[in-house]
Amino acid sequence: MEMEVSPYRDINVLAFHNDWDTNYIINIYSDSNQTALQALRESMINIDKTIILTRDFNIRDSDWDPNFRHHSSYTDDLITIADSLGLKLSLPSNPSPTRFADNPRDTNSVIDLVFLPPSNTGFGQHTLYPEIRKPSNHVPLIIEISIGEVNTDINIRSIKKDSKEEKEFIFSLVRDVQSLNTSAIRSQANLESSVQQLANAFENA
């Protein structure tokens, strides 16, 4: 697992690696000008196998906010991006505002969203927790995704303790390690070369 570096400070990408397979979680904050949304649209061609696209999109729309009667022009862009990633809007199991207005005269809104693959076991099951939002005015969105058990066959090579093979292994390893010249390690390249020689010693033994 690693955090991918994004040139946009309001787009955070978390990558999960499994052999050659990589899955992404994208967390986004888009300002009132939808700067991050536009940046995501330009870079989405480089993103594959996204399992979650979420957070504050700053878009009020009647599609997900029952207190808002209008359709935003930005919604079409957002849905297009989600579709290109194979994601659909996942509605919470307990609908509620996701942002509480600072001014009591203003209405609360739904601007924090979750997009998931429709086949995801957590689709339509994420939960809002307004009771634990403070001091933030945004509600935490929590989703549980089950990870199926996978059986993997592993072949392990071992040497019997106190056997002739063990003695030969130790002799070979000690000989090769003692032959390593570590006196010339003055750069990263020298260090990497010595580490590789050490790895070769184990492999050869």
Backbone as a chain_set.jsonl record, in Angstrom:
{"seq": "MEMEVSPYRDINVLAFHNDWDTNYIINIYSDSNQTALQALRESMINIDKTIILTRDFNIRDSDWDPNFRHHSSYTDDLITIADSLGLKLSLPSNPSPTRFADNPRDTNSVIDLVFLPPSNTGFGQHTLYPEIRKPSNHVPLIIEISIGEVNTDINIRSIKKDSKEEKEFIFSLVRDVQSLNTSAIRSQANLESSVQQLANAFENA", "coords": {"N": [[0.855, -1.181, 0.0], [0.557, 2.23, -0.795], [0.916, 5.81, -0.818], [0.076, 7.623, -3.548], [1.761, 10.157, -5.38], [0.309, 13.147, -6.183], [0.005, 15.804, -8.534], [-1.817, 17.653, -7.792], [-2.925, 19.258, -4.982], [-5.349, 18.815, -3.791], [-6.217, 16.333, -4.453], [-5.99, 13.159, -3.386], [-4.426, 10.082, -3.703], [-4.588, 6.732, -2.993], [-2.816, 3.794, -3.279], [-3.145, 0.311, -3.701], [-1.214, -2.519, -3.898], [-1.005, -5.656, -5.469], [0.821, -8.137, -6.411], [0.97, -7.821, -9.812], [-1.245, -6.32, -9.951], [-3.02, -3.342, -9.361], [-4.94, -1.326, -7.271], [-6.991, 1.548, -6.673], [-7.766, 4.127, -4.309], [-9.432, 7.101, -4.293], [-9.372, 10.242, -2.916], [-10.987, 13.287, -2.742], [-11.07, 16.863, -2.81], [-12.978, 19.387, -4.026], [-12.995, 22.704, -4.96], [-15.127, 25.692, -5.041], [-14.906, 26.427, -7.667], [-14.543, 24.092, -8.895], [-11.961, 23.078, -9.363], [-10.312, 20.82, -8.729], [-11.915, 18.788, -9.726], [-11.879, 19.23, -12.464], [-9.175, 18.816, -12.889], [-8.985, 16.128, -12.261], [-10.506, 15.032, -14.302], [-8.837, 15.493, -16.453], [-6.695, 13.849, -15.866], [-7.639, 11.288, -15.545], [-7.285, 9.315, -17.381], [-4.983, 8.04, -16.762], [-5.552, 6.513, -14.604], [-6.49, 3.468, -13.244], [-8.685, 0.761, -12.352], [-10.117, 1.789, -10.026], [-11.376, 1.661, -6.776], [-12.738, 3.147, -4.923], [-14.092, 6.362, -5.06], [-14.242, 9.349, -3.496], [-15.434, 11.843, -1.136], [-15.449, 15.421, -0.594], [-17.182, 17.039, -2.923], [-18.308, 19.424, -3.392], [-20.703, 19.979, -4.752], [-23.977, 20.724, -5.109], [-26.952, 19.038, -5.72], [-30.071, 17.954, -7.002], [-30.185, 15.263, -7.393], [-28.976, 13.936, -5.288], [-29.445, 15.442, -3.071], [-32.13, 16.078, -1.211], [-33.115, 18.484, -0.333], [-32.514, 20.315, -2.187], [-33.423, 21.715, -5.21], [-32.48, 21.851, -7.771], [-30.521, 21.125, -10.756], [-27.108, 20.651, -11.078], [-24.639, 22.037, -13.249], [-22.177, 20.937, -13.06], [-22.542, 18.361, -12.302], [-22.885, 16.551, -14.434], [-20.27, 16.389, -15.446], [-19.001, 15.157, -13.272], [-20.37, 12.679, -13.104], [-19.666, 11.622, -15.571], [-16.897, 11.285, -15.233], [-16.903, 9.415, -13.139], [-18.222, 7.264, -14.407], [-16.315, 6.627, -16.337], [-14.423, 5.466, -14.778], [-15.656, 3.197, -14.015], [-17.49, 3.408, -11.953], [-20.315, 4.014, -9.758], [-22.729, 6.209, -8.261], [-23.072, 5.762, -4.842], [-25.586, 5.56, -2.599], [-26.143, 6.543, 0.804], [-26.92, 4.36, 3.61], [-28.331, 5.574, 5.581], [-29.696, 8.283, 4.859], [-28.775, 11.729, 5.045], [-27.882, 15.174, 5.74], [-24.549, 16.018, 4.715], [-22.906, 18.058, 5.187], [-22.931, 20.513, 7.626], [-24.278, 23.673, 8.007], [-22.5, 26.622, 8.958], [-23.764, 28.947, 9.636], [-26.795, 29.23, 11.226], [-28.98, 30.096, 9.805], [-28.633, 29.267, 7.247], [-29.1, 26.498, 5.005], [-28.48, 23.024, 5.629], [-26.424, 20.706, 3.76], [-25.859, 18.254, 1.11], [-22.931, 17.257, 0.08], [-20.802, 15.624, 0.226], [-19.745, 12.699, -1.15], [-19.912, 9.219, -2.228], [-18.502, 7.075, -4.539], [-18.668, 3.936, -6.029], [-17.741, 0.69, -7.42], [-20.504, -0.972, -8.87], [-20.617, -3.694, -8.298], [-19.372, -3.955, -5.915], [-19.261, -5.105, -2.556], [-19.919, -3.271, -0.631], [-21.558, -1.441, -1.803], [-24.03, 1.002, -1.71], [-24.239, 0.795, 1.015], [-22.792, 2.368, 2.71], [-22.345, 4.419, 5.636], [-23.521, 7.312, 7.357], [-22.27, 9.413, 9.925], [-23.34, 11.678, 11.71], [-23.296, 12.339, 14.417], [-20.713, 12.242, 15.337], [-19.28, 14.214, 14.136], [-18.211, 16.678, 14.989], [-15.187, 18.478, 15.802], [-15.524, 19.228, 13.147], [-17.48, 20.452, 10.366], [-18.292, 18.69, 8.565], [-19.695, 15.516, 7.862], [-18.585, 12.322, 8.943], [-18.004, 9.668, 6.642], [-18.514, 6.318, 6.501], [-17.477, 3.156, 5.453], [-17.641, -0.348, 5.07], [-15.811, -2.891, 3.662], [-15.733, -6.129, 2.654], [-13.097, -8.526, 2.524], [-12.416, -11.196, 0.618], [-11.496, -14.543, 1.534], [-8.529, -16.05, 0.434], [-6.895, -18.854, -0.741], [-3.544, -19.646, -0.978], [-1.09, -21.459, -2.562], [2.04, -22.268, -1.327], [5.387, -22.932, -1.892], [7.954, -24.128, 0.066], [11.383, -24.158, 0.633], [13.626, -25.974, 2.577], [16.313, -26.742, 4.898], [17.528, -29.529, 6.534], [18.154, -29.547, 9.994], [21.456, -29.641, 11.35], [22.399, -31.25, 9.358], [24.405, -32.547, 6.6], [23.989, -30.953, 4.391], [23.22, -28.546, 5.585], [25.591, -27.712, 6.801], [27.194, -27.324, 4.549], [25.797, -25.255, 3.357], [26.061, -23.154, 5.265], [28.851, -22.883, 5.247], [29.315, -22.054, 2.589], [27.884, -19.651, 2.554], [29.139, -18.092, 4.57], [31.707, -17.923, 3.492], [31.252, -16.431, 1.104], [30.183, -14.055, 2.143], [32.299, -13.095, 3.682], [34.014, -12.441, 1.688], [33.075, -10.13, 0.654], [33.689, -6.778, -0.226], [33.525, -4.102, 1.639], [34.749, -1.729, 2.075], [34.805, 0.232, 0.213], [32.458, 1.629, 0.105], [31.094, 4.419, -0.697], [29.126, 5.76, -1.878], [25.691, 5.833, -3.031], [25.419, 4.072, -5.153], [27.58, 2.308, -4.769], [26.758, 1.157, -2.37], [24.346, -0.109, -3.1], [25.377, -1.988, -4.854], [26.877, -3.608, -3.121], [24.843, -4.602, -1.486], [23.446, -6.099, -3.364], [25.376, -8.01, -3.948], [25.436, -9.334, -1.514], [22.856, -10.403, -1.478], [23.132, -12.131, -3.617], [24.936, -13.907, -2.539], [23.412, -15.309, -0.63], [21.535, -16.445, -2.38], [23.15, -18.045, -4.023], [24.199, -19.803, -2.155]], "CA": [[0.0, 0.0, 0.0], [1.35, 3.451, -0.798], [0.237, 7.027, -1.223], [0.571, 8.131, -4.818], [1.981, 11.601, -5.411], [-0.515, 13.824, -7.18], [0.398, 17.204, -8.7], [-2.891, 18.5, -7.289], [-2.931, 19.07, -3.533], [-6.69, 18.458, -3.333], [-6.52, 14.975, -4.903], [-5.125, 12.18, -2.742], [-4.61, 8.764, -4.3], [-3.999, 5.641, -2.22], [-2.682, 2.639, -4.162], [-2.946, -1.009, -3.117], [-0.545, -3.365, -4.875], [-1.069, -7.102, -5.288], [1.581, -8.598, -7.566], [0.926, -6.835, -10.902], [-2.552, -5.679, -9.902], [-3.048, -2.148, -8.527], [-6.254, -0.72, -7.074], [-6.851, 2.909, -6.173], [-8.782, 4.88, -3.586], [-9.21, 8.523, -4.594], [-10.035, 11.185, -2.017], [-10.946, 14.552, -3.472], [-11.777, 18.076, -2.388], [-13.084, 20.291, -5.158], [-13.458, 24.01, -4.502], [-16.339, 26.192, -5.697], [-14.63, 26.51, -9.101], [-14.358, 22.713, -9.348], [-10.592, 22.952, -9.876], [-9.854, 19.435, -8.622], [-12.737, 17.957, -10.607], [-11.347, 19.39, -13.815], [-7.862, 18.165, -12.915], [-9.228, 14.687, -12.276], [-10.983, 14.683, -15.64], [-7.689, 15.516, -17.358], [-5.717, 12.813, -15.53], [-8.277, 10.002, -15.256], [-6.844, 8.311, -18.346], [-3.859, 7.338, -16.158], [-6.02, 5.826, -13.401], [-7.201, 2.24, -13.586], [-9.146, -0.055, -11.234], [-10.448, 2.571, -8.848], [-12.41, 0.969, -5.998], [-13.535, 4.163, -4.229], [-13.897, 7.784, -5.329], [-15.074, 9.888, -2.416], [-15.269, 13.005, -0.278], [-16.172, 16.682, -0.738], [-17.194, 17.474, -4.314], [-18.834, 20.792, -3.424], [-21.75, 20.076, -5.77], [-25.345, 20.477, -4.644], [-27.762, 18.578, -6.841], [-31.305, 17.286, -6.582], [-30.008, 13.808, -7.511], [-28.587, 13.366, -3.997], [-29.809, 16.348, -1.979], [-33.585, 16.3, -1.297], [-33.427, 19.872, 0.01], [-32.05, 21.155, -3.282], [-34.345, 21.403, -6.3], [-31.891, 22.149, -9.081], [-29.487, 20.245, -11.292], [-25.871, 21.4, -11.278], [-23.946, 21.786, -14.519], [-20.977, 20.148, -12.775], [-22.91, 16.97, -12.042], [-22.632, 15.748, -15.632], [-18.832, 16.117, -15.487], [-18.692, 14.201, -12.215], [-20.902, 11.365, -13.484], [-18.842, 11.148, -16.689], [-15.637, 10.813, -14.656], [-17.186, 8.185, -12.394], [-18.512, 6.215, -15.384], [-15.072, 6.223, -16.992], [-13.698, 4.648, -13.8], [-16.483, 2.039, -13.699], [-18.09, 3.658, -10.644], [-21.646, 4.596, -9.686], [-23.021, 6.869, -6.989], [-23.592, 4.882, -3.795], [-26.34, 6.347, -1.635], [-25.941, 6.009, 2.163], [-28.014, 3.593, 4.197], [-29.085, 6.499, 6.438], [-29.566, 9.607, 4.233], [-28.713, 12.874, 5.947], [-26.908, 16.15, 5.247], [-23.157, 15.659, 4.981], [-22.245, 19.279, 5.661], [-23.814, 21.347, 8.428], [-23.951, 25.078, 7.799], [-21.998, 27.367, 10.115], [-24.81, 29.916, 9.958], [-28.068, 28.5, 11.403], [-29.964, 30.554, 8.83], [-28.393, 28.559, 5.988], [-29.536, 25.089, 5.026], [-27.455, 21.996, 5.54], [-26.348, 20.232, 2.377], [-25.227, 16.971, 0.799], [-21.868, 17.503, -0.904], [-19.807, 14.564, 0.384], [-20.317, 11.565, -1.879], [-19.128, 7.997, -2.393], [-18.71, 6.356, -5.791], [-18.122, 2.586, -5.926], [-18.189, -0.237, -8.458], [-21.799, -1.553, -8.467], [-20.429, -5.059, -7.807], [-18.722, -3.909, -4.603], [-20.155, -5.55, -1.484], [-20.316, -2.135, 0.183], [-22.342, -0.499, -2.59], [-25.304, 1.366, -1.104], [-24.257, 0.423, 2.419], [-21.988, 3.221, 3.575], [-23.142, 5.017, 6.704], [-23.156, 8.651, 7.804], [-22.217, 9.521, 11.386], [-23.374, 13.103, 12.078], [-23.098, 12.533, 15.85], [-19.285, 12.323, 15.67], [-18.656, 15.105, 13.168], [-17.539, 17.835, 15.583], [-15.397, 19.905, 15.506], [-15.721, 19.491, 11.729], [-18.87, 20.608, 9.949], [-18.559, 17.617, 7.61], [-20.049, 14.252, 8.509], [-17.768, 11.17, 8.527], [-18.625, 8.634, 5.807], [-17.831, 5.07, 6.853], [-17.876, 2.017, 4.629], [-16.931, -1.591, 5.343], [-15.699, -3.727, 2.47], [-15.17, -7.423, 3.026], [-12.034, -9.068, 1.684], [-12.612, -12.638, 0.591], [-10.351, -15.383, 1.856], [-7.901, -16.667, -0.732], [-5.886, -19.849, -0.409], [-2.389, -19.559, -1.864], [-0.113, -22.531, -2.383], [3.393, -21.751, -1.181], [6.433, -23.949, -1.801], [9.029, -23.703, 0.963], [12.581, -24.986, 0.64], [14.275, -25.941, 3.889], [17.466, -27.623, 5.099], [17.425, -30.248, 7.799], [19.102, -29.094, 11.003], [22.634, -30.46, 11.638], [22.687, -32.145, 8.242], [25.549, -32.207, 5.752], [23.568, -29.825, 3.541], [23.235, -27.32, 6.386], [26.994, -27.321, 6.974], [27.655, -26.793, 3.265], [25.117, -23.963, 3.18], [26.699, -22.166, 6.148], [30.215, -22.673, 4.764], [29.243, -21.266, 1.368], [27.396, -18.312, 2.879], [30.199, -17.386, 5.303], [32.801, -17.646, 2.552], [30.89, -15.345, 0.188], [30.003, -12.818, 2.907], [33.628, -12.615, 4.067], [34.699, -11.923, 0.5], [32.521, -8.828, 0.277], [34.541, -5.619, 0.059], [32.665, -2.981, 2.056], [35.582, -0.553, 2.388], [34.677, 1.248, -0.841], [31.078, 2.137, 0.055], [31.12, 5.874, -0.538], [28.007, 6.328, -2.635], [24.508, 4.981, -3.082], [25.664, 3.022, -6.146], [28.43, 1.306, -4.118], [25.942, 0.464, -1.373], [23.419, -0.998, -3.798], [26.167, -3.082, -5.393], [27.218, -4.5, -2.008], [23.609, -5.272, -1.081], [23.158, -7.098, -4.384], [26.341, -9.105, -3.76], [24.992, -10.076, -0.34], [21.695, -11.18, -1.916], [23.64, -13.215, -4.465], [25.566, -14.895, -1.662], [22.345, -16.15, -0.103], [20.938, -17.202, -3.469], [24.102, -19.064, -4.462], [24.293, -20.818, -1.114]], "C": [[0.892, 1.231, 0.0], [0.49, 4.624, -1.238], [0.865, 7.539, -2.508], [0.721, 9.649, -4.743], [1.159, 12.209, -6.536], [-0.046, 15.268, -7.309], [-0.648, 18.175, -8.172], [-3.066, 18.226, -5.8], [-4.294, 18.611, -3.012], [-7.145, 17.096, -3.863], [-5.512, 14.039, -4.26], [-5.454, 10.799, -3.294], [-3.861, 7.731, -3.467], [-3.998, 4.397, -3.093], [-2.439, 1.37, -3.355], [-2.361, -1.92, -4.192], [-0.677, -4.836, -4.491], [-0.461, -7.735, -6.528], [1.553, -7.507, -8.641], [-0.374, -6.041, -10.893], [-2.506, -4.492, -8.937], [-4.453, -1.593, -8.477], [-6.077, 0.624, -6.381], [-8.063, 3.354, -5.356], [-8.464, 6.355, -3.798], [-10.046, 9.369, -3.652], [-9.874, 12.58, -2.616], [-11.636, 15.671, -2.709], [-11.792, 19.005, -3.592], [-13.685, 21.608, -4.688], [-14.671, 24.473, -5.311], [-16.164, 26.344, -7.206], [-14.409, 25.13, -9.728], [-12.985, 22.49, -9.98], [-10.122, 21.506, -9.867], [-10.637, 18.515, -9.537], [-12.22, 18.036, -12.038], [-9.985, 18.715, -13.945], [-8.019, 16.657, -12.98], [-9.692, 14.237, -13.655], [-9.824, 14.616, -16.63], [-6.734, 14.355, -17.108], [-6.323, 11.429, -15.376], [-7.851, 8.924, -16.241], [-5.705, 7.477, -17.769], [-4.261, 6.53, -14.935], [-6.847, 4.617, -13.811], [-7.589, 1.518, -12.306], [-9.31, 0.75, -9.948], [-11.572, 1.873, -8.092], [-13.264, 1.944, -5.193], [-13.116, 5.549, -4.719], [-14.812, 8.52, -4.351], [-14.618, 11.258, -1.949], [-16.017, 14.228, -0.775], [-16.074, 17.194, -2.175], [-17.766, 18.886, -4.47], [-19.878, 20.992, -4.524], [-23.091, 19.761, -5.111], [-26.193, 20.116, -5.854], [-28.967, 17.828, -6.301], [-31.186, 15.762, -6.66], [-29.652, 13.176, -6.169], [-28.938, 14.249, -2.803], [-31.299, 16.672, -2.067], [-33.994, 17.726, -0.965], [-33.0, 20.85, -1.078], [-32.82, 20.761, -4.537], [-33.74, 21.542, -7.686], [-30.835, 21.114, -9.473], [-28.25, 21.076, -11.596], [-25.232, 21.045, -12.615], [-22.696, 20.938, -14.305], [-21.289, 18.666, -12.57], [-22.603, 16.073, -13.237], [-21.152, 15.403, -15.756], [-18.46, 15.041, -14.471], [-19.161, 12.793, -12.583], [-20.1, 10.774, -14.634], [-17.522, 10.588, -16.187], [-15.85, 9.487, -13.936], [-17.445, 7.022, -13.356], [-17.23, 5.704, -16.039], [-14.229, 5.342, -16.085], [-14.479, 3.401, -13.403], [-17.196, 2.173, -12.365], [-19.486, 4.263, -10.78], [-21.835, 5.233, -8.314], [-23.651, 5.878, -6.029], [-24.29, 5.746, -2.754], [-26.212, 5.729, -0.247], [-27.162, 5.254, 2.662], [-28.873, 4.455, 5.116], [-28.945, 7.922, 5.899], [-29.666, 10.741, 5.242], [-27.813, 13.912, 5.302], [-25.49, 15.692, 5.578], [-22.329, 16.882, 5.39], [-23.269, 20.129, 6.382], [-23.349, 22.8, 8.34], [-23.486, 25.731, 9.086], [-23.034, 28.38, 10.593], [-26.146, 29.18, 10.078], [-29.154, 28.937, 10.43], [-29.806, 29.844, 7.481], [-28.835, 27.104, 6.127], [-28.326, 24.159, 4.993], [-27.498, 21.378, 4.146], [-25.715, 18.844, 2.29], [-24.199, 17.223, -0.295], [-20.742, 16.48, -0.794], [-20.403, 13.271, -0.162], [-19.35, 10.39, -1.923], [-19.506, 7.353, -3.72], [-17.967, 5.02, -5.698], [-18.469, 1.778, -7.169], [-19.515, -0.869, -8.011], [-21.678, -2.964, -7.911], [-19.803, -5.109, -6.423], [-19.71, -4.289, -3.507], [-20.622, -4.395, -0.6], [-21.191, -1.132, -0.545], [-23.7, -0.268, -1.931], [-25.382, 1.055, 0.38], [-23.372, 1.3, 3.295], [-22.901, 4.016, 4.513], [-22.614, 6.391, 7.06], [-23.217, 8.709, 9.331], [-22.186, 10.989, 11.813], [-23.069, 13.338, 13.548], [-21.624, 12.631, 16.226], [-18.548, 13.289, 14.74], [-17.844, 16.23, 13.8], [-16.113, 17.486, 15.961], [-15.583, 20.234, 14.022], [-17.198, 19.717, 11.437], [-19.24, 19.596, 8.862], [-18.764, 16.302, 8.353], [-19.103, 13.14, 8.038], [-18.597, 10.178, 7.711], [-17.847, 7.351, 6.047], [-18.391, 3.927, 6.015], [-17.022, 0.817, 4.997], [-16.973, -2.458, 4.085], [-15.045, -5.037, 2.876], [-14.12, -7.857, 2.02], [-12.135, -10.581, 1.749], [-11.339, -13.403, 0.888], [-9.834, -16.063, 0.594], [-6.832, -17.641, -0.252], [-4.772, -19.801, -1.447], [-1.418, -20.684, -1.554], [1.292, -21.947, -2.366], [4.369, -22.921, -1.053], [7.586, -23.407, -0.966], [10.188, -24.691, 0.876], [13.266, -24.852, 1.997], [15.426, -26.936, 3.93], [17.348, -28.258, 6.476], [18.538, -29.813, 8.752], [20.19, -30.148, 11.243], [22.954, -31.461, 10.532], [23.936, -31.693, 7.489], [25.223, -30.99, 4.888], [23.589, -28.51, 4.297], [24.66, -26.815, 6.555], [27.543, -26.718, 5.69], [27.05, -25.418, 2.991], [25.808, -22.872, 3.994], [28.1, -21.846, 5.657], [30.218, -21.761, 3.541], [28.847, -19.828, 1.658], [28.468, -17.494, 3.581], [31.34, -17.002, 4.372], [32.479, -16.453, 1.661], [30.712, -14.023, 0.924], [31.362, -12.239, 3.3], [34.374, -12.009, 2.886], [34.174, -10.563, 0.048], [33.465, -7.71, 0.685], [33.641, -4.423, 0.372], [33.452, -1.708, 2.338], [35.387, 0.572, 1.384], [33.265, 1.808, -0.944], [31.093, 3.632, 0.359], [29.974, 6.555, -1.287], [26.836, 5.354, -2.596], [24.72, 3.824, -4.046], [26.525, 1.911, -5.542], [27.634, 0.488, -3.119], [25.0, -0.532, -2.038], [24.152, -2.198, -4.385], [26.511, -4.095, -4.306], [25.99, -5.279, -1.538], [23.251, -6.368, -2.076], [24.105, -8.291, -4.26], [25.947, -9.972, -2.563], [23.795, -10.959, -0.706], [22.13, -12.36, -2.765], [24.287, -14.317, -3.624], [24.543, -15.843, -1.081], [21.752, -17.037, -1.204], [21.87, -18.335, -3.926], [24.219, -20.19, -3.419], [23.067, -21.737, -1.128]], "O": [[1.886, 1.271, 0.725], [-0.516, 4.462, -1.928], [2.055, 7.851, -2.543], [-0.091, 10.335, -4.122], [1.299, 11.828, -7.698], [0.272, 15.9, -6.302], [-0.404, 19.38, -8.108], [-3.326, 17.091, -5.401], [-4.383, 18.076, -1.907], [-8.317, 16.74, -3.739], [-4.318, 14.111, -4.55], [-6.617, 10.4, -3.344], [-2.652, 7.841, -3.263], [-5.044, 3.985, -3.594], [-1.623, 1.36, -2.434], [-2.941, -2.075, -5.266], [-0.484, -5.208, -3.334], [-1.117, -7.862, -7.562], [2.048, -6.402, -8.419], [-0.576, -5.177, -11.746], [-2.007, -4.623, -7.819], [-5.092, -1.408, -9.513], [-5.142, 0.82, -5.606], [-9.207, 3.015, -5.659], [-7.353, 6.802, -3.515], [-11.269, 9.235, -3.593], [-8.767, 12.999, -2.954], [-12.653, 15.458, -2.048], [-10.739, 19.368, -4.116], [-14.76, 21.627, -4.088], [-15.178, 23.739, -6.16], [-17.148, 26.386, -7.946], [-14.129, 25.011, -10.921], [-12.859, 21.807, -10.996], [-9.596, 21.012, -10.865], [-10.081, 17.555, -10.071], [-12.137, 17.024, -12.735], [-9.674, 18.117, -14.976], [-7.265, 15.982, -13.681], [-9.303, 13.166, -14.12], [-9.824, 13.785, -17.538], [-6.038, 13.917, -18.024], [-5.595, 10.475, -15.1], [-8.034, 7.737, -15.969], [-5.471, 6.352, -18.21], [-3.407, 5.922, -14.29], [-7.776, 4.721, -14.613], [-6.907, 1.643, -11.289], [-8.716, 0.429, -8.919], [-12.598, 1.53, -8.678], [-14.389, 1.615, -4.817], [-11.927, 5.862, -4.783], [-16.027, 8.329, -4.378], [-13.555, 11.749, -2.328], [-17.111, 14.097, -1.324], [-15.038, 17.709, -2.597], [-17.712, 19.468, -5.553], [-19.929, 22.05, -5.151], [-23.302, 18.655, -4.615], [-26.158, 20.796, -6.879], [-28.889, 17.154, -5.273], [-31.991, 15.046, -6.064], [-29.983, 12.016, -5.925], [-28.75, 13.847, -1.655], [-31.698, 17.468, -2.918], [-35.11, 18.136, -1.284], [-33.111, 22.065, -0.911], [-32.86, 19.581, -4.888], [-34.442, 21.364, -8.682], [-30.337, 20.349, -8.647], [-28.332, 22.087, -12.293], [-25.281, 19.896, -13.056], [-22.206, 20.298, -15.235], [-20.399, 17.82, -12.657], [-22.113, 14.957, -13.066], [-20.8, 14.282, -16.122], [-17.695, 14.125, -14.776], [-18.426, 11.824, -12.392], [-19.874, 9.564, -14.677], [-17.072, 9.54, -16.651], [-15.07, 8.55, -14.104], [-16.943, 5.918, -13.143], [-17.074, 4.504, -16.267], [-13.41, 4.558, -16.565], [-14.029, 2.629, -12.556], [-17.479, 1.17, -11.71], [-19.801, 4.928, -11.766], [-21.189, 4.849, -7.339], [-24.645, 5.23, -6.357], [-23.652, 6.572, -2.101], [-26.176, 4.504, -0.127], [-28.282, 5.474, 2.203], [-30.018, 4.105, 5.401], [-28.149, 8.697, 6.431], [-30.497, 10.731, 6.15], [-27.047, 13.575, 4.399], [-25.263, 15.051, 6.604], [-21.204, 16.754, 5.874], [-24.333, 20.436, 5.844], [-22.179, 23.108, 8.568], [-24.0, 25.441, 10.167], [-23.167, 28.639, 11.79], [-26.585, 28.561, 9.109], [-30.143, 28.228, 10.247], [-30.735, 29.822, 6.674], [-28.927, 26.566, 7.231], [-27.292, 24.475, 4.404], [-28.493, 21.512, 3.435], [-25.129, 18.338, 3.246], [-24.555, 17.383, -1.463], [-19.831, 16.466, -1.622], [-21.441, 12.808, 0.31], [-18.149, 10.535, -1.693], [-20.682, 7.116, -3.994], [-16.791, 4.976, -5.336], [-19.393, 2.137, -7.899], [-19.626, -1.268, -6.852], [-22.532, -3.397, -7.137], [-19.711, -6.178, -5.82], [-20.86, -3.85, -3.522], [-21.619, -4.529, 0.108], [-21.536, -0.09, 0.011], [-24.427, -1.216, -1.632], [-26.472, 1.05, 0.953], [-23.209, 1.025, 4.483], [-24.072, 4.25, 4.214], [-21.404, 6.616, 7.066], [-24.108, 8.125, 9.949], [-21.144, 11.494, 12.229], [-22.624, 14.427, 13.909], [-21.309, 13.063, 17.335], [-17.332, 13.192, 14.577], [-16.874, 16.692, 13.199], [-15.83, 16.365, 16.384], [-15.78, 21.398, 13.673], [-18.064, 19.236, 12.167], [-20.34, 19.63, 8.31], [-18.091, 16.018, 9.343], [-18.846, 13.03, 6.839], [-19.744, 9.887, 8.048], [-16.638, 7.309, 5.817], [-19.603, 3.757, 5.886], [-15.817, 0.948, 5.212], [-18.038, -2.718, 3.526], [-13.924, -5.046, 3.386], [-14.235, -7.593, 0.823], [-11.96, -11.177, 2.811], [-10.241, -12.968, 0.54], [-10.609, -16.583, -0.208], [-5.97, -17.284, 0.55], [-5.025, -19.903, -2.647], [-0.977, -20.839, -0.415], [1.684, -21.22, -3.279], [4.192, -23.794, -0.204], [8.128, -22.344, -1.266], [10.004, -25.899, 1.024], [13.459, -23.745, 2.499], [15.507, -27.851, 3.111], [17.093, -27.571, 7.465], [19.704, -29.723, 8.369], [19.921, -31.346, 11.329], [23.701, -32.414, 10.752], [24.452, -30.598, 7.714], [26.064, -30.115, 4.68], [23.932, -27.472, 3.732], [24.905, -25.613, 6.462], [28.268, -25.723, 5.724], [27.716, -24.53, 2.458], [26.106, -21.797, 3.475], [28.505, -20.684, 5.644], [31.008, -20.821, 3.454], [29.405, -18.894, 1.081], [28.69, -16.334, 3.236], [31.874, -15.896, 4.451], [33.314, -15.568, 1.476], [31.055, -12.971, 0.384], [31.553, -11.023, 3.256], [35.257, -11.169, 3.062], [34.755, -9.924, -0.829], [33.98, -7.696, 1.803], [33.068, -3.812, -0.53], [32.883, -0.715, 2.79], [35.747, 1.72, 1.646], [32.906, 2.398, -1.963], [31.103, 4.048, 1.517], [29.88, 7.782, -1.316], [26.978, 4.203, -2.181], [24.256, 2.713, -3.791], [26.261, 0.728, -5.756], [27.807, -0.727, -3.024], [24.875, -1.67, -1.587], [23.612, -3.303, -4.412], [26.447, -5.302, -4.539], [26.082, -6.468, -1.229], [22.805, -7.445, -1.682], [23.697, -9.438, -4.441], [26.105, -11.192, -2.594], [23.725, -12.118, -0.298], [21.575, -13.454, -2.657], [24.197, -15.5, -3.952], [24.77, -17.052, -1.039], [21.499, -18.223, -0.991], [21.418, -19.451, -4.182], [24.325, -21.366, -3.765], [22.975, -22.657, -0.315]]}, "num_chains": 1, "name": "protein.A"}
